[in-house]
Amino acid sequence: MLRILSRKLLSSRLLLGLFLLALAATLQPAQAAKKESFRIAWSIYVGWMPWAYADEMGIVKKWADKYGIEIEVVQINDYIESINQFTAGAFDGTVMTNMDALSIPAGGGLDSTALIIGDFSNGNDGLVVKGEGDIAALKGKNVNLVELSVSHYLLARALDSAKLTERELTVVNTSDADMVAAYKTADVEAVVTWNPLLSEIAAEPGAKLLYTSADIPGEIIDMMVVNTEVLNDNPDFGKALVGAWYETMAVMSADDEAGKAARTFMGEKSGTDLAGYEAQLATTRMFYEPAEAIAFAKSEDLMKTMDVVRRFLFDHGILGEGAPSPDYVGMTFPSGATLGDQANTKLRFDADFMGMAAEGAL
């Protein structure tokens, strides 16, 4: 299965190495701002497969040519490694979740901009137990998941709903590659994972799906994040990416042969088929229209979500090396609202380029 190394794999060792890379990057002298060629990375996940289609079908090239630039699109199977490389300067942009954007590049000192908000998980992530227990029954049990990932975050939110704390159970770090096999052993009582693994485990006899990302809509967000300095100095780079993205959205969302062909391509490219890919789309809230993404970006809910996310990261020691409080990293939002230390603003949610797409101004 191609999706062995997913968007969510995270470890303390990788983070430490990342922070050292980021620190080294911040110590390098500033380079010439104007560029003509750019690199972006993507990894296999339902909401990021459009980049594969846009690249292979020449849509990215079309938009890059419009602005007289070049954009190289690179697939990186190891999702976290793609973010590490972005933070170290090897890429000008890459796909990532909102949580990872805050913990890795922003927490590591790189000023980053969420250029495109593509979707949020709306059931693609879930907590499964054996038998008829509820969330409260997790007290004293083991829960298998990829530690310090969005699965870990989902567990924390599930426990909040039942007024439990993580200290009242034991988290067992388990790789996504081992999750299905682990669930089938007698020792494992509960798991938190994502699709397509989630669907496979939930279909097991006696499995009960207790809590999913549909219970916290809008909190696990999938984005294209770019280097803020590169974007500011090269706005055509942002225009080309946004233009290519929404052209692809229009194709894949259409109920016609072209749309079906695009979704089939994305499914096969991700190791499944049309039916499998559409099943994952059903539990993903895609923002096919720029106006939808803009409304989401400007809502008060986004800031509230990022407040919860930053507190989770701080509590687990992954908001940034030596972070003294959840306010360590500053964030800005299209509404004009801010969170954290604005003297250390490192994550910016932008709606201007998506706004150009909505107005037909690209």
Residue pairs with C-beta under 8 A, 6 or more apart in sequence:
1 271
2 44
2 77
2 270
2 271
3 44
3 45
3 196
3 270
3 271
4 77
4 176
4 177
5 43
5 77
5 78
5 79
5 176
5 177
6 43
6 44
6 45
6 79
6 176
6 194
7 43
7 45
7 48
7 79
7 95
7 96
7 97
7 100
7 222
8 79
8 97
8 100
8 146
8 149
8 150
8 151
8 176
8 194
9 78
9 79
9 80
9 146
9 149
9 175
9 176
10 80
10 100
10 103
10 146
10 147
10 148
10 149
10 318
11 80
11 147
11 148
12 148
12 318
14 80
14 84
15 103
15 104
15 148
15 318
16 321
17 84
18 83
18 84
18 87
18 104
18 108
19 107
19 108
19 109
19 320
19 321
21 84
21 87
21 88
21 108
22 87
22 88
22 105
22 108
22 109
22 110
23 108
23 109
24 88
25 87
25 88
25 89
25 109
25 110
26 109
26 110
28 89
33 229
33 233
33 234
34 233
34 234
35 69
35 92
35 230
35 233
35 234
35 237
36 68
36 69
36 70
37 69
37 70
37 71
37 72
38 69
38 70
38 71
38 72
38 92
38 93
38 230
38 234
38 237
39 71
39 72
39 74
39 90
39 91
39 92
40 51
40 71
40 72
40 73
40 74
40 91
40 92
40 93
40 94
40 224
40 226
40 241
41 73
41 74
41 75
41 76
41 82
41 85
41 86
41 91
41 93
41 94
41 95
42 48
42 51
42 52
42 73
42 74
42 75
42 76
42 82
42 94
42 95
43 75
43 76
43 77
43 78
43 79
43 82
43 95
44 75
44 77
44 269
44 270
44 271
45 79
45 95
45 222
45 270
46 124
46 195
46 266
46 270
46 277
46 280
46 281
46 284
47 118
47 119
47 222
47 284
47 286
48 95
48 118
48 222
49 266
49 267
49 269
49 270
49 277
50 118
50 245
50 248
50 249
50 252
50 266
51 60
51 73
51 95
51 224
51 245
51 248
52 73
52 75
52 265
52 266
52 269
53 59
53 248
53 251
53 252
53 262
53 265
53 266
53 269
54 60
54 73
54 244
54 245
54 247
54 248
55 73
56 265
59 244
59 247
59 248
60 71
60 73
60 240
60 241
60 244
61 71
62 244
62 247
63 71
63 239
63 240
63 241
63 243
63 244
63 247
64 70
64 71
64 240
64 244
66 240
66 243
67 236
67 237
67 239
67 240
68 236
69 234
69 236
69 237
69 240
71 237
71 240
71 241
74 91
76 82
76 85
76 94
79 96
80 100
80 104
82 91
82 94
82 95
82 96
83 94
83 96
83 100
83 104
83 105
84 104
85 91
85 94
86 92
86 93
86 94
86 105
86 110
86 225
86 227
87 104
87 105
87 108
87 110
89 227
92 226
92 227
92 230
92 237
93 115
93 224
93 225
93 226
93 227
93 230
93 241
94 224
94 225
95 118
95 222
95 223
95 224
95 225
96 104
96 222
96 223
96 225
97 150
97 220
97 221
97 222
97 223
98 114
98 220
98 221
98 223
98 305
98 306
98 309
99 150
99 153
99 220
99 309
99 312
99 313
100 150
101 112
101 114
101 223
101 225
101 347
102 306
102 309
102 310
102 313
102 319
102 329
102 331
102 347
103 313
103 318
103 319
103 320
105 112
105 225
105 346
105 347
106 112
106 320
106 329
106 331
106 346
106 347
107 313
107 318
107 319
107 320
107 321
107 323
107 328
107 329
107 346
108 320
108 321
109 320
109 346
110 227
110 346
111 227
111 228
111 229
111 345
111 346
111 348
112 225
112 226
112 227
112 228
112 346
112 347
112 348
113 225
113 226
113 227
113 228
113 231
113 347
113 348
113 349
113 350
114 223
114 224
114 225
114 297
114 347
114 348
114 349
114 350
115 223
115 224
115 225
115 226
115 231
115 238
115 241
115 242
115 350
115 353
115 354
116 223
116 224
116 241
116 242
116 245
116 293
116 353
116 354
117 221
117 222
117 223
117 287
117 293
117 296
117 297
117 349
117 354
118 222
118 223
118 224
118 245
118 286
118 287
118 293
119 221
119 222
119 284
119 285
119 286
119 287
120 213
120 217
120 218
120 219
120 220
120 221
120 222
120 284
120 285
120 296
121 150
121 194
121 213
121 220
121 221
121 222
121 283
121 284
121 285
122 213
122 214
122 217
122 283
122 284
122 285
123 212
123 213
123 214
123 282
123 283
123 284
124 194
124 195
124 198
124 212
124 213
124 220
124 280
124 283
124 284
125 150
125 151
125 154
125 192
125 193
125 194
125 195
125 198
125 212
125 213
125 220
126 154
126 192
126 193
126 194
126 198
126 202
126 209
126 210
126 211
126 212
126 213
127 135
127 143
127 154
127 155
127 158
127 190
127 191
127 192
127 209
127 210
127 211
127 212
128 183
128 190
128 191
128 192
128 193
128 198
128 201
128 202
128 207
128 208
128 209
128 210
129 137
129 138
129 189
129 190
129 207
129 208
129 210
130 188
130 189
130 190
130 206
130 207
130 208
131 206
131 208
132 208
133 208
133 210
134 162
134 210
135 158
135 159
135 161
135 162
135 164
135 210
135 211
136 162
136 164
138 159
138 162
138 164
138 168
138 169
138 190
139 164
139 168
139 169
140 168
140 169
141 169
141 170
141 189
141 190
142 169
142 170
142 171
142 172
142 187
142 188
142 189
142 190
143 155
143 169
143 170
143 171
143 172
143 189
143 190
143 191
143 192
144 172
144 174
144 179
144 182
144 183
144 188
144 190
144 191
144 192
145 151
145 152
145 155
145 171
145 172
145 173
145 174
145 191
145 192
145 193
146 152
146 173
146 174
146 175
146 176
146 179
146 193
147 171
147 173
148 316
148 318
150 194
150 220
151 192
151 193
151 194
152 171
152 192
152 316
153 219
153 220
153 309
153 312
154 192
154 211
154 212
154 213
154 216
154 220
155 166
155 171
155 192
156 166
156 312
157 211
157 215
157 216
157 219
157 308
158 192
158 210
158 211
158 215
159 165
159 166
159 168
159 169
161 211
161 215
172 188
174 182
174 191
176 193
176 194
176 197
179 191
179 193
179 197
179 201
180 197
180 200
180 201
182 188
182 191
183 191
183 201
183 204
183 207
184 204
191 201
193 201
195 279
195 280
195 283
196 272
196 276
196 280
198 209
198 212
199 279
201 207
202 209
212 283
213 219
213 220
213 283
214 283
217 285
218 285
218 296
218 301
218 302
218 305
219 305
219 308
219 309
221 305
224 241
224 245
226 237
226 238
226 241
228 348
230 237
231 237
231 238
235 353
238 353
239 353
239 356
239 362
241 353
242 290
242 353
242 354
242 356
242 357
242 362
243 357
243 362
245 357
246 289
246 290
246 357
248 262
249 286
249 287
249 288
249 289
250 288
251 258
251 259
251 262
252 259
252 262
252 263
252 266
252 288
253 259
253 286
253 288
260 274
263 274
263 277
263 278
263 281
264 273
264 274
264 277
266 277
267 273
267 274
267 275
267 276
267 277
267 278
270 277
272 280
287 293
287 296
289 358
290 354
290 355
290 357
290 358
291 358
293 351
293 354
294 334
294 351
294 354
294 355
294 358
296 302
297 333
297 334
297 349
297 350
297 351
297 354
298 333
298 334
298 335
298 351
299 335
300 335
300 337
302 333
302 349
303 333
303 335
303 337
303 339
306 331
306 333
306 339
307 326
307 339
310 319
310 326
310 329
310 331
310 339
310 340
311 326
313 319
313 326
314 323
314 325
314 326
314 328
319 326
319 328
319 329
320 328
320 329
323 329
326 340
327 339
327 340
327 341
328 340
328 341
328 344
329 340
329 341
329 344
329 345
329 346
329 347
330 338
330 339
330 340
330 341
330 342
330 343
330 344
330 345
330 346
330 347
331 338
331 339
331 340
331 345
331 346
331 347
331 348
331 349
332 338
332 342
332 345
332 347
332 348
332 349
333 339
333 349
334 349
334 350
334 351
334 352
338 345
356 362
